[in-house]
Amino acid sequence: MKKRSVVLFICLFSIGGMSAYAAPSDSSSDPQKQSVSENIWYSQPKAKIRVLNKLESSATTLTIPVGGSVEYKTLSISVSKCIVRPENLSPDSAAFVTIKDSKLPMNPFNAWIFVAEPGVSVFEHPLYNVSIAGCAGEIDNKPLVVKSPSGSTTEQKGQNAPNDIEQSLERSIQSQH
């Protein structure tokens, strides 16, 4: 029994000590291993929007290209931007949508809707619930960096002037924290 304990101890010590002798990894050469800011997002060309029809108790998923719009019953849903978090961070997607109802006299809904935080902005409607199911298509390799609350602007890599949609994303993300 003592012999087994000694062998087990040596094996555990060897396995635990191996990491101390392992060659250091160079994470700067591999972008997937780099530490990524929580405020980095990537664009995708399509948004998957889920519409719940409360009257019929049915859900429909619409795939809308960024810059396009789709008609669903009395709703007109437009998508201006769809973004996702990098794979090595907690998953989230967001879309900037504009929703109008041709039958109800209401102001258009213009806001970011998040998958992980649907309560940040809610489209209030008596018949429909609209949420984002995610983004689709090829991920753009240029990150959208949202400044932390201490910063005052957002930047697209290589750009200095933020647009209104990116500023509204910054405000929406700050309201989550």
C-alpha positions in Angstrom: 0.0 0.0 0.0 2.9 2.4 0.8 4.4 1.6 -2.6 1.2 2.6 -4.4 0.9 5.8 -2.4 4.5 6.8 -3.2 4.0 6.0 -7.0 0.7 8.0 -7.0 2.4 10.9 -5.2 5.3 10.9 -7.7 2.9 10.8 -10.6 0.8 13.7 -9.3 3.9 15.7 -8.4 5.3 15.1 -11.9 2.1 16.1 -13.7 1.7 19.2 -11.5 5.3 20.2 -11.9 5.4 19.8 -15.7 3.7 23.1 -16.2 6.5 24.9 -14.4 9.0 23.4 -16.8 6.9 23.8 -20.0 8.1 26.3 -22.6 6.4 29.6 -22.3 3.8 30.1 -24.9 3.9 33.2 -27.1 0.3 34.4 -27.1 1.2 37.6 -29.0 1.6 35.6 -32.2 -1.8 33.9 -31.9 -4.7 36.3 -32.0 -7.1 33.7 -30.5 -5.0 33.5 -27.4 -4.5 37.2 -26.8 -6.4 38.8 -24.0 -9.4 40.5 -25.5 -11.1 43.5 -24.2 -14.7 43.0 -23.1 -15.6 46.0 -25.3 -14.7 44.4 -28.7 -17.4 43.4 -31.1 -17.3 42.1 -34.7 -19.9 42.9 -37.4 -21.8 40.3 -39.3 -23.9 40.9 -42.5 -27.2 39.4 -41.3 -29.4 39.5 -38.2 -31.7 36.7 -37.1 -34.8 38.4 -35.6 -37.4 36.4 -33.7 -41.0 37.7 -33.7 -43.5 36.2 -31.3 -47.1 36.7 -32.3 -48.9 36.8 -29.0 -52.3 36.4 -30.6 -51.5 33.2 -32.6 -48.9 31.9 -30.0 -46.4 31.4 -32.8 -42.8 32.4 -33.3 -41.1 33.3 -36.6 -37.4 33.8 -37.2 -36.5 36.3 -39.9 -33.1 36.6 -41.4 -32.6 40.3 -42.4 -29.5 41.6 -44.1 -27.8 44.6 -42.5 -29.1 47.7 -44.3 -32.3 45.9 -45.3 -35.8 45.5 -44.0 -38.6 42.9 -43.9 -42.3 43.2 -43.6 -44.0 40.9 -41.0 -47.8 41.3 -40.9 -48.1 45.0 -39.9 -44.5 45.4 -38.8 -41.7 46.8 -40.8 -38.3 45.7 -39.3 -35.0 47.2 -40.5 -31.5 46.3 -39.3 -28.7 48.8 -39.4 -26.0 46.8 -37.7 -25.5 43.3 -36.3 -22.5 42.5 -34.0 -21.1 39.6 -32.0 -18.6 39.1 -29.3 -15.3 37.3 -30.0 -15.4 33.5 -29.4 -13.2 33.6 -26.4 -15.6 35.9 -24.4 -19.0 35.2 -23.1 -21.4 34.9 -26.1 -23.5 37.8 -27.0 -25.0 39.3 -30.1 -26.7 42.6 -30.7 -28.6 44.3 -33.5 -29.6 47.9 -34.1 -33.2 47.7 -35.3 -35.9 50.0 -36.4 -39.4 48.8 -36.0 -42.6 50.5 -37.3 -46.2 49.3 -37.2 -48.4 50.5 -40.1 -51.6 50.0 -38.0 -50.6 51.7 -34.8 -49.8 55.4 -34.4 -46.5 55.1 -32.6 -43.0 56.4 -32.9 -40.6 54.0 -34.6 -38.6 51.8 -32.2 -34.9 52.6 -32.8 -32.5 50.7 -30.4 -30.0 48.0 -29.8 -31.4 44.6 -28.8 -29.0 42.2 -27.1 -29.3 38.4 -26.9 -27.8 38.2 -23.4 -29.6 41.3 -22.0 -33.0 41.5 -23.7 -34.4 43.8 -21.0 -32.0 46.6 -21.9 -34.3 47.7 -24.7 -37.7 46.3 -25.2 -40.1 46.8 -28.1 -43.4 47.3 -26.4 -46.3 46.2 -28.6 -49.7 44.7 -27.8 -49.5 41.9 -30.4 -45.8 41.2 -31.0 -42.6 40.6 -29.1 -39.4 41.2 -31.1 -36.0 39.9 -30.0 -32.7 39.0 -31.6 -31.7 35.4 -32.0 -28.2 36.2 -33.2 -26.2 37.3 -36.2 -25.3 35.3 -39.3 -22.8 35.3 -42.1 -19.1 35.9 -42.3 -17.6 37.8 -39.4 -15.8 41.0 -40.4 -12.2 40.9 -39.3 -12.1 44.6 -38.3 -13.2 44.9 -34.7 -15.6 47.5 -33.4 -14.1 48.8 -30.1 -16.5 50.4 -27.7 -14.7 52.7 -25.2 -15.2 52.1 -21.5 -17.3 54.5 -19.5 -14.2 56.7 -18.9 -13.8 57.0 -22.7 -16.1 59.2 -24.7 -16.2 57.7 -28.2 -16.2 54.4 -30.1 -13.8 53.7 -33.0 -13.7 51.3 -35.8 -10.1 50.2 -36.3 -8.6 52.8 -38.6 -11.4 55.3 -38.2 -11.5 58.3 -35.9 -15.1 59.6 -36.2 -17.8 57.5 -34.6 -21.3 57.4 -36.0 -24.6 57.6 -34.2 -25.2 53.9 -34.1 -21.9 53.2 -32.5 -22.4 55.9 -29.9 -25.8 54.4 -29.1 -24.1 51.0 -28.7 -21.7 52.6 -26.2 -24.6 54.0 -24.2 -26.5 50.7 -24.3 -23.5 48.7 -23.1 -22.8 51.2 -20.3 -26.4 50.9 -19.2 -25.9 47.2 -18.7 -23.2 47.7 -16.1 
